[in-house]
Amino acid sequence: MGTMHFDDEAKAELHSEAVKLIARYDSPLETVKALMAYNCELETQILAIAHRHPGVVSIGYDPTPPVLG
């Protein structure tokens, strides 16, 4: 599975959306929940594109558990 690298414009757009979500909430917990929902929305869009265009996008899952460090 490859890694997608975003250009500067895409990174700025994603950062801008995250900043908007963070500014909207007073509680850190509510901010995290909103960012998680936004992330799920992006993942859903990526999965839809992969389903419609299997030659363009392939999705794989790594069974390795995440490591916090």
C-alpha positions in Angstrom: 0.0 0.0 0.0 1.4 3.4 -0.9 1.3 6.7 0.9 -0.6 9.6 -0.6 1.3 12.9 -0.5 -0.7 16.0 -0.8 0.4 19.2 -2.5 0.7 22.4 -0.6 -2.7 23.6 -1.7 -4.5 20.4 -0.5 -2.6 20.5 2.8 -3.6 24.1 3.3 -7.3 23.3 2.6 -7.3 20.4 5.1 -5.6 22.5 7.7 -8.1 25.3 7.2 -11.0 22.9 7.7 -9.4 21.5 10.9 -8.9 25.1 12.2 -12.5 25.9 11.5 -13.7 22.9 13.4 -11.4 23.6 16.3 -12.6 27.2 16.6 -16.2 26.1 16.6 -16.0 24.2 19.9 -15.2 25.3 23.5 -14.6 21.8 24.8 -11.5 19.9 23.7 -13.6 16.7 23.8 -16.2 18.2 21.4 -13.4 19.4 19.2 -11.9 15.9 19.0 -15.3 14.3 18.3 -15.8 16.8 15.4 -12.4 16.1 14.0 -13.0 12.4 14.1 -16.4 12.8 12.3 -14.7 14.9 9.7 -12.0 12.2 9.3 -14.7 9.6 8.9 -16.4 11.7 6.2 -13.1 11.9 4.3 -12.5 8.2 4.6 -16.0 7.5 3.3 -15.3 9.7 0.3 -12.0 7.9 -0.4 -13.7 4.5 -0.1 -16.5 5.6 -2.6 -13.8 6.7 -5.1 -12.0 3.4 -4.7 -15.2 1.5 -5.3 -16.0 3.5 -8.4 -12.5 3.5 -9.8 -10.7 0.3 -8.7 -7.8 0.9 -11.1 -7.1 4.4 -9.7 -7.3 3.8 -6.0 -6.7 0.7 -3.9 -7.4 0.4 -0.3 -5.5 -1.9 2.1 -5.6 -2.4 5.8 -2.5 -3.1 7.9 -3.4 -5.5 10.8 -0.6 -4.0 12.9 -2.0 -2.3 15.9 -1.1 1.4 16.3 1.8 2.3 18.6 1.6 5.3 20.8 4.9 6.9 21.5 
